[in-house]
């Protein structure tokens, strides 16, 4: 079965501190992996994606993620968090073609000053 | 370029009623998908349409239906509304094959069923 697990429901970090959001997936074929961010009452914005090649991918807003096939993980990182990063973050997995993304339950990020 | 647009923004219905949600994809995108996001959960896939044909369906009852028009816009219809249908309904469009499986999401329609 296809699934995405985001083990942390809430994470609180201090502004300027580093961040890592965890994502583990189960997928029967070559996974195409995504991180999206959602601000309250808003739609989803794509932060970054991994299809193939370099397992460390760079995204927008200073985010990066590392694909580790052996661990079935695709963790999101940011070296220095800004207050504006407070939002909910979703990891998703899908096929090469076709739009049926499977999303995790999300991680709510709180940033304290 | 305009992003994915959805209408209406908010909607309040009562149980048993019917609702129609609308989506316009990014210009040049021929694929539209619909997702339901219940409060506190991640989005769940409902339908995908490509070139006006259904290409995928999630685990939703037959009360949910959709269609895509020649201009690639789409409608999601839900009949016999239940309280549990209250959610944010997201529409996403994708570029043609070869552009990667990247989906661009609209702002959503917030449906409240009373």
Interface residues (C-beta under 8 A of the other chain):
Chain A: X4 X32 X34 X36 X41 X42 X43 X44 X45 X46 X49 X51 X90 X92 X94 X95 X96 X97 X98 X99 X100 X101 X102 X103 X104 X105 X106
Chain B: X4 X31 X33 X35 X40 X41 X42 X43 X44 X45 X48 X55 X56 X58 X90 X92 X94 X97 X100 X101 X102 X103 X104 X105 X106 X107 X108 X110
